[in-house]
Amino acid sequence: MGLLDNQTQQDYYNGDDFGGYQFISLDDIVNNFIIAYVGENKIISKVRRTDVAFHAQRAIQELSFDTFKSIKSQEITLPPSNTMMLPQDYVNYTKICWVDGNGIERPLYPTKHTSNPTPILQNSDGEYALTAVGTLTNTSAIVTLDNEYKNILVGMVVTGPNIQNDTVVSFTSNSGGITTIYLADVPGITGTSHPATYTGDETLHFTNPDGSILIEEESVYILENCTWGPVNDKITQLPNTDVSSIKVGMIVANYDFPIGTTVVDVDAANGVITTSNPSESSNTTGNTEITFISTPANSTTWNSYSSDTSNSTGDANAYNHDTDIYDLNIGQRYGLETSIAQGNGTYYIDNLKGLIHFSSNVSGKTVVLKYISDGLGTDEEMVVHKFAEEAMYKSIAYAICSTTVTGQALVPRFKQEKFTATRQAKLRLSNIKLDELAQIMRGKSKWIKS
């Protein structure tokens, strides 16, 4: 039975799987291997199908990195944040560029001279701490701070000479540039207060309940005139004036919502915000404000790198990464570092946060990312080019023999056969055509004027 007997030519041209005949699925690879290599009087007498499938997937991964044509691509319009998210199946990149008005790809090059380090919160003395001066009243759990501290969250641990042990912030209120907090032993429950034992001003320290270091917030927004009900994941602002300033992913910092609650949807037109957790109670204190926090913040390093004004502020140490190297002043280019000698822009990849950061002159442009996947993204992607089919069989056989006691004698043989088959697959997939090569080599005969 022929491979094409189950599909007519008309069916093929009416479909959407064009060129699919050049590939074979991973499931067929596994079936063919079991038929050809496993059984009585065969190289491998017995093996489980799951073992074959595992080694087949590992073979696809290894061959995808430097043998298969496994390059995928994405195109986006770079947003004002000057960042691009790494694809779900990203392993490494092959090319990053932006596209000009004629559709020509302008290559971008990585930079090693900047990054986006995690910004640690510091107080005025440079300590890694969040401190505030609070006005205490003996036997009262209400503390008025000396300024507005939007980054003090419900659930933070409060310590001070006249503060009881295991005291946390139960709720916060911000009004007139001043923050007021309530001290308790349980976040959000005012009935379990931990009143102060002193009257007067005192420096208070605020820390995360899990003991982790405090990170600077990217932005903090206080929304007034909010209402919410018990066991409800909707916050409504009436009249709707500022809901559009709230973004998905922000932390909801309020005593009526569980710690860690975030914004999952914003209906700016109707003034409704949907949260990841429902409220634990309705607004019973009369405080109608909710603090929304976006964290962590971008570092000063990244903000300067992505800003058009990074070297127009009079800073003598600022370095223009886009245009300064092209000024035609006498002697300007002597000692030029060739790795940044181009005007298309630069980027760096933050693998920790899964983002590609671009220089400011790429903002708003169409950016193309060409990257390598390991070939295991979806069932449809787990296919092998027929030029590399034999390399798959040899790789699976070598892996199985290497991991079994009875197959050790065959390991040297299949190691060599795997190497040979992989090398042959690379040559076949390199797609070198003699006439194309000859056309390129004609450039050798060009005369160069002296």
C-alpha positions as CSV (number, residue, x, y, z in Angstrom):
1,M,0.0,0.0,0.0
2,G,1.4,3.4,-1.0
3,L,1.9,6.2,1.5
4,L,-0.3,8.5,-0.6
5,D,-3.2,6.0,-1.3
6,N,-5.3,7.5,1.5
7,Q,-5.3,11.0,0.0
8,T,-5.9,12.1,-3.6
9,Q,-4.1,15.0,-5.2
10,Q,-7.2,17.1,-5.1
11,D,-7.6,16.4,-1.4
12,Y,-4.1,17.6,-0.8
13,Y,-4.5,20.9,-2.8
14,N,-7.8,21.6,-1.1
15,G,-6.3,21.1,2.3
16,D,-3.8,23.2,4.3
17,D,-1.0,20.7,5.1
18,F,1.2,21.7,2.3
19,G,4.6,20.0,2.2
20,G,3.8,17.7,5.1
21,Y,5.0,14.6,3.2
22,Q,8.6,15.6,3.9
23,F,8.1,14.8,7.6
24,I,7.3,11.7,9.6
25,S,5.5,11.9,13.0
26,L,7.1,10.8,16.2
27,D,4.4,8.2,16.7
28,D,5.4,6.6,13.4
29,I,9.1,6.8,14.3
30,V,8.3,4.8,17.5
31,N,6.2,2.2,15.7
32,N,8.7,1.7,12.9
33,F,11.6,1.3,15.4
34,I,9.7,-1.3,17.4
35,I,8.9,-3.2,14.2
36,A,12.5,-3.1,12.8
37,Y,14.6,-3.3,16.0
38,V,12.6,-5.0,18.7
39,G,11.7,-8.7,18.9
40,E,13.0,-12.2,18.8
41,N,16.2,-12.6,16.8
42,K,16.5,-8.8,16.5
43,I,19.0,-6.4,17.9
44,I,16.8,-5.6,21.0
45,S,14.9,-8.6,22.2
46,K,12.5,-6.7,24.5
47,V,11.8,-3.1,25.4
48,R,8.8,-1.2,26.6
49,R,7.1,1.2,24.3
50,T,7.3,4.0,26.9
51,D,11.1,3.6,26.9
52,V,11.3,3.9,23.2
53,A,9.0,7.0,23.3
54,F,11.2,8.6,25.9
55,H,14.4,8.1,24.0
56,A,12.7,9.2,20.8
57,Q,11.7,12.5,22.4
58,R,15.2,13.0,23.7
59,A,16.6,12.3,20.3
60,I,14.3,15.0,18.8
61,Q,15.5,17.5,21.4
62,E,19.2,16.9,20.7
63,L,18.8,16.8,16.9
64,S,16.6,20.0,17.0
65,F,19.5,22.0,18.5
66,D,22.0,21.7,15.6
67,T,20.6,19.3,12.9
68,F,17.0,19.8,12.2
69,K,15.5,22.9,10.6
70,S,13.8,23.7,13.8
71,I,13.9,27.5,13.6
72,K,10.5,29.2,14.5
73,S,9.7,32.9,14.4
74,Q,7.4,35.5,15.9
75,E,6.7,39.1,14.8
76,I,5.3,41.8,17.2
77,T,5.1,45.6,17.3
78,L,7.4,46.6,20.1
79,P,5.2,48.2,22.9
80,P,6.3,51.3,24.9
81,S,7.8,49.0,27.5
82,N,10.5,48.1,25.0
83,T,10.2,44.4,26.0
84,M,9.2,41.2,24.2
85,M,8.1,38.0,26.0
86,L,10.1,34.9,25.2
87,P,7.9,32.3,23.4
88,Q,6.5,29.4,25.3
89,D,8.7,26.8,23.6
90,Y,11.8,29.0,23.4
91,V,15.2,27.4,23.9
92,N,17.6,29.8,22.2
93,Y,17.6,32.5,19.6
94,T,19.1,32.5,16.1
95,K,18.3,36.1,15.0
96,I,16.6,39.2,16.4
97,C,15.9,42.1,14.1
98,W,13.4,44.8,13.2
99,V,11.7,45.3,9.9
100,D,11.9,48.6,8.0
101,G,9.2,50.1,5.6
102,N,10.5,48.0,2.7
103,G,10.3,44.7,4.5
104,I,14.1,44.5,5.0
105,E,15.2,42.9,8.2
106,R,17.6,45.1,10.2
107,P,19.7,42.9,12.5
108,L,20.0,43.7,16.1
109,Y,23.0,42.7,18.2
110,P,23.2,41.8,21.9
111,T,24.8,44.2,24.4
112,K,26.8,43.1,27.4
113,H,27.0,46.6,28.9
114,T,23.6,46.8,30.6
115,S,21.0,44.6,32.4
116,N,17.9,44.8,34.6
117,P,19.0,43.9,38.1
118,T,16.4,43.5,40.9
119,P,15.9,46.8,42.7
120,I,16.1,46.3,46.4
121,L,14.1,48.7,48.6
122,Q,16.3,50.9,50.8
123,N,15.5,53.5,53.4
124,S,17.1,57.0,53.6
125,D,20.2,55.5,55.4
126,G,20.8,53.0,52.6
127,E,19.7,50.0,54.7
128,Y,17.7,47.2,53.1
129,A,14.7,48.1,55.2
130,L,11.3,49.8,55.1
131,T,11.1,52.2,58.1
132,A,8.7,54.9,59.1
133,V,8.2,57.1,62.1
134,G,4.9,56.4,63.7
135,T,3.0,58.3,66.4
136,L,1.9,55.8,69.0
137,T,-0.8,56.1,71.6
138,N,-0.7,53.8,74.6
139,T,-3.3,51.1,74.4
140,S,-4.3,52.2,70.9
141,A,-3.8,50.0,67.8
142,I,-4.1,53.0,65.4
143,V,-0.7,54.4,64.3
144,T,-0.3,57.6,62.2
145,L,2.9,57.6,60.2
146,D,5.0,60.7,59.4
147,N,4.5,60.4,55.6
148,E,2.6,58.5,52.9
149,Y,4.0,55.0,52.6
150,K,2.1,53.3,49.7
151,N,4.4,50.3,49.8
152,I,3.3,49.3,53.4
153,L,1.0,46.3,52.7
154,V,-1.6,44.5,54.7
155,G,0.1,41.5,56.4
156,M,3.5,43.1,56.8
157,V,5.2,42.4,60.2
158,V,5.7,45.5,62.3
159,T,8.5,45.7,64.9
160,G,9.5,48.5,67.3
161,P,10.6,48.9,71.0
162,N,7.0,49.4,72.1
163,I,5.2,47.1,69.7
164,Q,4.0,43.7,70.8
165,N,5.5,40.6,69.3
166,D,3.9,39.0,66.2
167,T,2.2,42.3,65.3
168,V,1.1,42.8,61.7
169,V,-0.5,45.5,59.6
170,S,-4.2,44.8,59.6
171,F,-5.2,47.6,57.2
172,T,-3.9,50.8,55.9
173,S,-5.4,54.2,55.0
174,N,-3.9,57.0,53.0
175,S,-5.2,60.5,53.2
176,G,-3.7,64.0,52.8
177,G,-0.3,62.6,52.2
178,I,-0.3,60.6,55.5
179,T,-0.6,56.8,56.0
180,T,-2.5,55.4,59.0
181,I,-2.1,51.7,59.9
182,Y,-3.9,49.4,62.3
183,L,-1.9,46.9,64.4
184,A,-3.2,43.4,65.0
185,D,-2.1,39.8,65.2
186,V,-4.2,38.7,62.2
187,P,-4.3,40.6,58.9
188,G,-7.7,42.1,58.1
189,I,-9.2,41.4,61.5
190,T,-9.5,44.5,63.6
191,G,-11.0,42.7,66.6
192,T,-7.6,41.1,67.4
193,S,-5.7,44.3,67.9
194,H,-2.2,44.6,69.3
195,P,-2.2,48.1,70.8
196,A,1.0,50.0,71.4
197,T,2.5,50.2,74.9
198,Y,3.8,53.8,74.6
199,T,2.7,57.3,73.8
200,G,5.0,59.2,71.4
201,D,7.0,59.0,68.2
202,E,8.9,55.8,67.4
203,T,10.7,54.4,64.4
204,L,8.9,51.3,63.1
205,H,10.3,48.5,60.9
206,F,8.2,46.7,58.3
207,T,9.1,43.4,56.8
208,N,7.5,40.7,54.7
209,P,5.8,37.9,56.6
210,D,7.9,35.2,55.0
211,G,11.2,37.1,55.8
212,S,12.0,37.8,52.1
213,I,13.9,41.0,51.2
214,L,11.7,43.9,50.2
215,I,11.7,44.8,46.5
216,E,10.9,48.2,45.1
217,E,7.4,48.5,43.6
218,E,7.1,49.6,40.0
219,S,4.0,51.7,40.6
220,V,1.5,52.2,43.4
221,Y,-2.0,53.5,42.8
222,I,-4.6,54.3,45.4
223,L,-8.2,54.1,44.2
224,E,-10.8,56.0,46.1
225,N,-14.6,55.6,46.3
226,C,-14.6,51.8,45.9
227,T,-17.3,49.3,47.0
228,W,-17.2,45.6,47.2
229,G,-19.4,42.9,48.8
230,P,-18.7,39.8,50.9
231,V,-17.3,36.8,49.0
232,N,-17.2,38.8,45.8
233,D,-14.4,39.1,43.2
234,K,-15.6,42.5,41.9
235,I,-14.5,45.9,43.0
236,T,-16.6,48.9,41.7
237,Q,-15.7,52.5,41.7
238,L,-18.6,55.0,41.4
239,P,-18.2,57.5,39.9
240,N,-15.7,55.8,37.6
241,T,-12.8,58.2,37.4
242,D,-9.5,56.3,37.7
243,V,-10.1,52.6,37.0
244,S,-8.3,52.9,33.7
245,S,-5.1,53.4,35.7
246,I,-5.3,49.9,37.2
247,K,-3.6,47.2,35.2
248,V,-3.9,43.4,35.1
249,G,-1.4,41.7,37.4
250,M,-1.4,44.5,40.1
251,I,-1.5,43.3,43.7
252,V,-4.7,44.2,45.7
253,A,-3.6,45.5,49.1
254,N,-6.6,45.8,51.3
255,Y,-7.7,44.2,54.6
256,D,-10.8,42.6,53.0
257,F,-8.9,40.7,50.4
258,P,-6.5,37.7,51.0
259,I,-2.8,38.5,50.8
260,G,-1.5,37.9,47.3
261,T,-4.8,38.8,45.6
262,T,-4.1,40.3,42.1
263,V,-6.1,42.0,39.4
264,V,-7.2,39.6,36.6
265,D,-9.4,41.9,34.6
266,V,-10.2,45.6,34.3
267,D,-13.5,46.9,32.8
268,A,-12.5,50.6,32.6
269,A,-15.7,51.6,30.8
270,N,-17.9,50.4,33.7
271,G,-15.5,51.0,36.6
272,V,-15.3,47.3,37.5
273,I,-12.1,45.4,38.6
274,T,-12.1,41.6,38.8
275,T,-9.7,40.0,41.4
276,S,-8.1,36.6,41.6
277,N,-9.6,36.0,45.0
278,P,-13.0,37.0,46.4
279,S,-13.2,39.4,49.3
280,E,-13.4,37.8,52.7
281,S,-15.9,40.4,53.9
282,S,-17.7,43.5,52.8
283,N,-16.4,47.0,53.4
284,T,-17.3,47.3,57.1
285,T,-14.8,50.0,58.2
286,G,-16.1,52.8,56.0
287,N,-12.7,53.0,54.3
288,T,-13.4,53.0,50.6
289,E,-9.9,53.1,49.3
290,I,-7.9,50.2,47.8
291,T,-4.2,50.3,47.1
292,F,-3.0,48.6,43.9
293,I,0.7,47.8,43.5
294,S,2.7,46.7,40.5
295,T,5.9,44.8,41.5
296,P,8.7,44.3,41.1
297,A,10.0,47.6,39.7
298,N,12.3,48.0,36.8
299,S,15.8,48.9,37.8
300,T,17.3,52.4,37.3
301,T,19.7,50.6,34.9
302,W,16.9,49.4,32.6
303,N,14.9,52.7,32.8
304,S,18.0,54.6,31.7
305,Y,18.8,52.2,28.9
306,S,15.2,52.2,27.5
307,S,14.8,56.0,27.7
308,D,15.4,58.4,24.9
309,T,16.6,61.0,27.4
310,S,19.2,58.7,29.1
311,N,22.1,60.9,28.0
312,S,20.5,64.3,27.6
313,T,20.3,65.1,31.3
314,G,23.8,66.6,31.5
315,D,25.3,63.4,33.1
316,A,28.9,63.4,32.0
317,N,29.0,59.6,32.5
318,A,26.0,58.9,30.2
319,Y,26.8,56.9,27.1
320,N,24.7,57.2,24.0
321,H,24.4,53.6,22.8
322,D,22.7,54.5,19.5
323,T,24.1,57.6,17.9
324,D,27.3,58.8,19.6
325,I,29.5,56.3,17.9
326,Y,28.5,57.7,14.5
327,D,29.4,61.3,15.1
328,L,32.0,62.4,12.5
329,N,34.1,64.5,14.8
330,I,37.8,64.1,14.2
331,G,39.2,61.1,16.1
332,Q,35.7,60.1,17.2
333,R,35.9,56.6,15.8
334,Y,39.4,55.7,16.8
335,G,39.3,52.8,19.3
336,L,35.7,52.0,18.4
337,E,34.4,48.8,19.9
338,T,33.2,46.8,16.8
339,S,30.5,44.9,18.7
340,I,28.4,48.0,19.0
341,A,29.4,49.6,15.7
342,Q,25.9,49.6,14.2
343,G,22.9,51.9,14.3
344,N,20.0,49.4,14.3
345,G,19.8,49.1,18.0
346,T,20.7,46.6,20.7
347,Y,19.0,44.2,23.1
348,Y,19.7,41.8,25.9
349,I,17.7,38.8,27.2
350,D,16.6,38.5,30.8
351,N,16.2,34.8,31.1
352,L,15.1,35.1,34.8
353,K,12.0,37.2,33.9
354,G,11.6,35.7,30.4
355,L,11.9,39.1,28.6
356,I,13.9,40.5,25.7
357,H,14.8,44.2,26.5
358,F,15.4,46.5,23.5
359,S,17.2,49.9,23.3
360,S,15.0,53.0,23.0
361,N,15.5,53.5,19.2
362,V,13.6,50.2,18.5
363,S,10.4,51.3,20.3
364,G,7.3,51.0,18.1
365,K,9.1,49.1,15.4
366,T,8.1,45.7,14.0
367,V,10.4,43.2,15.8
368,V,11.1,39.7,14.5
369,L,12.4,36.9,16.8
370,K,13.8,33.7,15.1
371,Y,14.4,31.1,17.7
372,I,15.1,27.4,18.3
373,S,12.6,25.1,19.8
374,D,13.3,21.6,21.1
375,G,10.6,20.2,18.8
376,L,8.4,19.0,21.7
377,G,5.9,21.9,21.9
378,T,2.8,20.1,20.6
379,D,1.9,16.8,19.0
380,E,1.8,18.4,15.6
381,E,5.3,19.8,16.1
382,M,6.8,16.4,17.1
383,V,7.8,15.5,13.5
384,V,11.1,14.5,11.9
385,H,12.3,15.4,8.4
386,K,12.7,12.2,6.4
387,F,16.4,13.2,5.7
388,A,17.0,12.6,9.4
389,E,14.8,9.6,10.0
390,E,17.7,7.1,10.0
391,A,19.5,9.4,12.5
392,M,16.5,9.1,14.8
393,Y,16.5,5.2,14.7
394,K,20.3,5.1,15.4
395,S,19.9,7.6,18.3
396,I,17.1,5.6,19.9
397,A,19.0,2.3,19.5
398,Y,22.2,3.8,20.9
399,A,20.3,5.2,23.9
400,I,18.5,1.9,24.7
401,C,21.7,-0.2,24.4
402,S,23.5,2.3,26.6
403,T,20.9,2.0,29.4
404,T,20.6,-1.8,29.5
405,V,22.9,-4.4,30.9
406,T,22.5,-6.8,27.9
407,G,23.1,-4.2,25.3
408,Q,26.5,-3.0,26.4
409,A,28.3,-5.0,23.7
410,L,26.4,-3.1,21.0
411,V,27.1,0.4,22.4
412,P,30.4,1.0,20.4
413,R,28.6,-0.1,17.2
414,F,25.6,2.1,17.6
415,K,27.6,5.0,18.8
416,Q,29.5,5.1,15.5
417,E,26.3,4.5,13.5
418,K,24.6,7.3,15.4
419,F,27.5,9.7,14.6
420,T,27.5,8.7,10.9
421,A,23.7,9.0,10.5
422,T,23.6,12.4,12.2
423,R,26.5,13.7,10.1
424,Q,24.6,12.5,7.0
425,A,21.4,14.1,8.1
426,K,23.3,17.5,8.6
427,L,24.6,17.3,5.0
428,R,21.3,16.5,3.6
429,L,19.5,19.2,5.5
430,S,22.1,21.8,4.7
431,N,20.4,22.0,1.3
432,I,23.5,23.0,-0.7
433,K,22.7,23.3,-4.4
434,L,25.6,23.4,-6.9
435,D,24.1,26.0,-9.2
436,E,23.5,28.4,-6.2
437,L,27.0,27.8,-4.9
438,A,28.4,28.5,-8.4
439,Q,26.5,31.7,-8.6
440,I,28.0,32.9,-5.3
441,M,31.5,31.8,-6.2
442,R,31.4,33.9,-9.4
443,G,32.1,36.8,-7.1
444,K,35.7,35.6,-6.8
445,S,36.4,36.8,-10.3
446,K,35.4,40.4,-9.6
447,W,38.2,43.0,-10.2
448,I,38.9,45.3,-7.3
449,K,40.3,48.7,-8.2
450,S,43.4,49.6,-6.2
